[in-house]
Amino acid sequence: MKTKTKSKKVNKNWLHDHINDPYVKAAQKDGYRARAAYKLKEIDEQLKLIHPGHTVVDLGCAPGAWSQYVRRRLSPGGAAAGQLNGRIISLDLLPMEPIEGVHYIQGDFREESVLTQLEEAMQGGKADVVISDMAPNLTGSASTDAARVAVLIEMAVDFALHNLKPEGVLVVKLFHGSGYNELVDLFKQTFKVVKPVKPKASRDRSTETFLVGVGLKSPV
Ligand SMILES: C[S@@+](CC[C@H](N)C(=O)[O-])C[C@H]1O[C@@H](n2cnc3c(N)ncnc32)[C@H](O)[C@@H]1O
């Protein structure tokens, strides 16, 4: 009984925070599907990663806010539709409402057949930027969750190694805690420059953070 009351209170607090969140309000005003768009926007504006003409791969794209942001970055004048200077290939386990000009693939990134579909969509070319906001469903067991996060990030690094241009960029979401230092080490082994970033749009109470790797040390 007590647990129910507590969880109701947590839900009420979450709802209150969500309604009053400036990024939620901005997303509604700017036509983004999720406040997550501003996390990528901040990272991009700080590090100048995405440019017109780029090929960008978005892993864990649903509901589509990051892809919407990239779409605007690759459009003349930042338009949400119309001319697109570059390519966007986006993947998620879940369905995603179409975004004009975005090549969307539904599937599990851990499956070989889905990787093949991604590589086919790239038509033999390499990506300038790979972004991954993939997050597994949490089980509540810290060690299981950390292991699942690690698998997705290790796979994203391996994908980047094989599919990024030599000076390309990988952005991944990860979480402070178990496994974090090992993933930073993996980034340092793989990329010439590694930057941890915690955008303001990422809530302070969340352990989520982002790692940016620039330039492959040993392109495949
Ligand atoms: C936080 S959401 C991404 C939000 C997105 N960046 C946006 O801006 O709308 C994380 C996504 O990762 C996806 N995901 C988790 N594991 C995945 C996997 N193995 N393959 C593909 N997508 C996965 C989930 O389905 C979920 O939609």
The ligand as an ORCA input file, in Angstrom:
! r2SCAN-3c Opt
* xyz 0 1
  C      15.870      7.497    -25.629
  S      15.155      6.703    -26.996
  C      15.810      7.588    -28.355
  C      15.231      8.963    -28.555
  C      15.637      9.566    -29.876
  N      17.060      9.886    -29.901
  C      14.877     10.829    -30.189
  O      15.497     11.884    -30.217
  O      13.673     10.746    -30.427
  C      16.071      5.211    -27.080
  C      15.663      4.319    -28.230
  O      16.621      3.262    -28.360
  C      15.935      2.194    -28.965
  N      16.712      0.952    -28.845
  C      17.095      0.330    -27.702
  N      17.746     -0.803    -27.990
  C      17.809     -0.889    -29.338
  C      18.342     -1.853    -30.236
  N      18.949     -2.956    -29.796
  N      18.219     -1.640    -31.575
  C      17.578     -0.535    -32.026
  N      17.035      0.411    -31.223
  C      17.144      0.236    -29.890
  C      14.615      2.150    -28.211
  O      13.629      1.441    -28.932
  C      14.300      3.649    -28.049
  O      13.395      4.088    -29.031
*
